[in-house]
Amino acid sequence: IYEWDALIEGLATLEVDFSADLTHTPERQQIYFMSDAIAERAMKIFRLADAPKLQEIIKERTPRYIFLDGTTTYDDIKKASDVEFEAFFAGDYYEVIEMLEKGTVDAFFDEASAESVFDEYGKMKSEEFLPLIYSPISLSTANPELKHIIDVVQKYLEQDGLFNLINMYNQGHEEYLRHKLHTQLT
């Protein structure tokens, strides 16, 4: 498990062989070998559990949102949001939490998979961003020696393999939720 900035660095140094965390963009295609989408993740809003609701903040002032630097999340939210906001950027989740705790920002936007990061932290709540946005993620590598694996995955996707991947992804998510519930009950 890598923080965002460490993941990007790990891909660049070839310490990380593959990632399933990058959205396919023309800019990234210049750097990485990427498959088509292997999953889509819902966009979520993360806030401190005891923080005022965003609707209350929006009535009083321009909200301050934070995003991980180098992700496509800011562009997605900017296009879909009907609310003007002030944008901040962080290199990792620790910086996000620090800025939320200091009150520098009101909310953090990321894919639903970030919930697992905040489970240990415990002071965070999340909700789906509306209108719903789904971020497609690709299998990616920066290592040219591993390009053939991306090519095989791409062929699999083109032969309706995405359906099987979606089922596996959903199964993993359900197992995560069961584990989370079990942990909360014990």
C-alpha positions as CSV (number, residue, x, y, z in Angstrom):
1,I,0.0,0.0,0.0
2,Y,1.5,3.3,-1.1
3,E,0.5,6.9,-0.5
4,W,-0.2,8.7,-3.8
5,D,3.1,10.6,-4.0
6,A,5.1,7.4,-3.1
7,L,3.1,5.4,-5.7
8,I,3.9,7.8,-8.5
9,E,7.6,7.8,-7.4
10,G,7.6,4.0,-7.2
11,L,6.2,3.7,-10.7
12,A,8.8,6.1,-12.0
13,T,11.8,4.3,-10.3
14,L,10.3,0.9,-11.3
15,E,10.1,-0.1,-7.6
16,V,6.4,-0.5,-8.2
17,D,5.6,-2.8,-11.2
18,F,1.9,-2.2,-11.6
19,S,-0.8,0.1,-10.3
20,A,-4.6,-0.1,-10.6
21,D,-5.0,3.5,-9.3
22,L,-4.4,5.7,-12.3
23,T,-7.1,7.2,-14.6
24,H,-6.2,6.9,-18.3
25,T,-5.3,10.3,-19.7
26,P,-3.3,11.3,-22.8
27,E,-0.6,12.8,-20.5
28,R,-0.2,9.6,-18.6
29,Q,-0.1,7.6,-21.8
30,Q,3.1,9.4,-22.5
31,I,4.6,8.1,-19.3
32,Y,2.9,4.7,-18.7
33,F,1.7,1.7,-20.5
34,M,-2.0,1.6,-19.6
35,S,-5.0,-0.7,-20.2
36,D,-8.5,0.5,-20.8
37,A,-10.5,0.9,-17.6
38,I,-10.5,-2.2,-15.4
39,A,-12.9,-0.6,-12.8
40,E,-14.7,2.6,-12.0
41,R,-14.7,4.2,-8.5
42,A,-17.3,6.5,-7.1
43,M,-16.1,10.0,-6.1
44,K,-16.5,10.7,-2.4
45,I,-16.4,13.7,-0.1
46,F,-14.4,13.2,3.1
47,R,-14.8,15.5,6.1
48,L,-14.1,15.4,9.8
49,A,-17.0,13.8,11.6
50,D,-17.6,16.8,13.9
51,A,-17.2,19.4,11.1
52,P,-20.1,21.6,9.9
53,K,-22.0,20.3,6.9
54,L,-20.8,21.7,3.6
55,Q,-24.3,23.1,2.9
56,E,-23.9,25.3,6.0
57,I,-20.5,26.5,5.0
58,I,-21.6,27.2,1.4
59,K,-24.3,29.5,2.8
60,E,-21.7,31.6,4.7
61,R,-18.6,31.6,2.5
62,T,-16.7,29.9,-0.4
63,P,-15.9,26.3,0.6
64,R,-12.2,25.2,0.6
65,Y,-11.6,21.8,-0.9
66,I,-8.4,19.8,-1.0
67,F,-7.3,17.2,-3.6
68,L,-4.3,15.0,-4.0
69,D,-1.8,16.7,-6.2
70,G,-1.3,15.1,-9.6
71,T,-4.7,13.3,-9.6
72,T,-7.6,13.9,-12.1
73,T,-10.0,14.5,-9.2
74,Y,-9.8,18.3,-9.2
75,D,-10.7,18.4,-12.9
76,D,-13.6,16.0,-12.3
77,I,-15.0,18.0,-9.4
78,K,-14.5,21.4,-11.1
79,K,-16.5,20.2,-14.1
80,A,-19.3,18.7,-12.1
81,S,-19.7,21.1,-9.2
82,D,-22.3,23.8,-9.3
83,V,-20.6,25.5,-6.4
84,E,-17.6,27.8,-6.7
85,F,-14.8,26.6,-4.4
86,E,-11.2,27.4,-3.4
87,A,-8.8,24.5,-4.3
88,F,-5.9,23.3,-2.2
89,F,-3.6,20.4,-3.1
90,A,-1.7,17.9,-0.9
91,G,1.0,15.4,-1.6
92,D,-0.4,12.7,0.7
93,Y,-3.2,11.8,3.1
94,Y,-1.3,12.9,6.2
95,E,-1.2,16.4,4.8
96,V,-4.9,16.2,4.0
97,I,-5.8,15.2,7.5
98,E,-3.5,17.9,8.9
99,M,-5.2,20.6,6.8
100,L,-8.7,19.3,7.8
101,E,-7.8,19.3,11.5
102,K,-6.4,22.9,11.3
103,G,-9.5,24.1,9.5
104,T,-7.5,25.2,6.5
105,V,-9.9,23.2,4.3
106,D,-13.4,22.0,4.7
107,A,-13.5,18.8,2.7
108,F,-11.3,16.3,0.8
109,F,-12.4,14.7,-2.5
110,D,-11.1,11.4,-3.6
111,E,-12.2,8.0,-5.0
112,A,-14.2,5.7,-2.7
113,S,-11.1,3.5,-2.2
114,A,-9.7,6.2,0.1
115,E,-12.1,5.1,2.8
116,S,-9.7,2.4,3.8
117,V,-7.1,5.0,4.5
118,F,-9.3,6.8,6.9
119,D,-10.7,3.7,8.7
120,E,-7.7,3.8,11.1
121,Y,-7.9,7.5,11.6
122,G,-11.5,7.2,12.8
123,K,-12.5,10.8,12.9
124,M,-13.6,11.0,9.3
125,K,-17.0,10.6,7.6
126,S,-17.6,10.2,3.9
127,E,-20.5,10.7,1.5
128,E,-20.9,10.3,-2.2
129,F,-20.4,13.4,-4.3
130,L,-23.5,14.5,-6.2
131,P,-23.9,14.4,-9.1
132,L,-22.4,11.0,-9.1
133,I,-19.0,10.8,-10.8
134,Y,-17.1,7.6,-11.5
135,S,-13.4,7.6,-12.1
136,P,-12.2,4.9,-14.5
137,I,-8.9,3.3,-13.4
138,S,-6.5,1.4,-15.6
139,L,-3.8,-1.2,-15.0
140,S,-0.6,0.7,-15.5
141,T,3.2,0.3,-15.5
142,A,6.1,2.4,-16.4
143,N,8.4,-0.6,-17.0
144,P,8.7,-1.3,-20.7
145,E,9.7,-4.9,-19.9
146,L,6.1,-5.4,-18.4
147,K,4.3,-3.9,-21.4
148,H,3.4,-7.3,-22.6
149,I,1.3,-7.9,-19.5
150,I,-0.6,-4.7,-20.1
151,D,-1.2,-5.9,-23.7
152,V,-2.6,-9.2,-22.5
153,V,-4.9,-7.5,-20.0
154,Q,-6.0,-5.2,-22.8
155,K,-6.8,-8.2,-25.1
156,Y,-8.8,-9.7,-22.2
157,L,-10.8,-6.5,-21.8
158,E,-11.5,-6.4,-25.5
159,Q,-12.9,-10.0,-25.2
160,D,-15.5,-8.9,-22.6
161,G,-13.2,-9.6,-19.7
162,L,-14.3,-6.4,-18.0
163,F,-17.4,-8.2,-16.7
164,N,-15.3,-10.7,-14.8
165,L,-13.0,-8.0,-13.4
166,I,-16.1,-6.0,-12.2
167,N,-17.3,-9.1,-10.4
168,M,-13.9,-9.6,-8.7
169,Y,-13.7,-5.9,-7.8
170,N,-17.2,-6.0,-6.3
171,Q,-16.4,-9.2,-4.4
172,G,-13.3,-7.6,-2.9
173,H,-15.3,-4.5,-2.0
174,E,-18.0,-6.6,-0.2
175,E,-15.2,-8.5,1.7
176,Y,-13.8,-5.1,2.8
177,L,-17.2,-4.0,4.0
178,R,-17.8,-7.2,5.9
179,H,-14.3,-6.9,7.5
180,K,-15.0,-3.3,8.4
181,L,-18.4,-4.2,10.0
182,H,-16.8,-7.1,11.9
183,T,-14.1,-4.9,13.2
184,Q,-16.6,-2.3,14.4
185,L,-18.7,-4.9,16.2
186,T,-15.8,-6.5,18.0
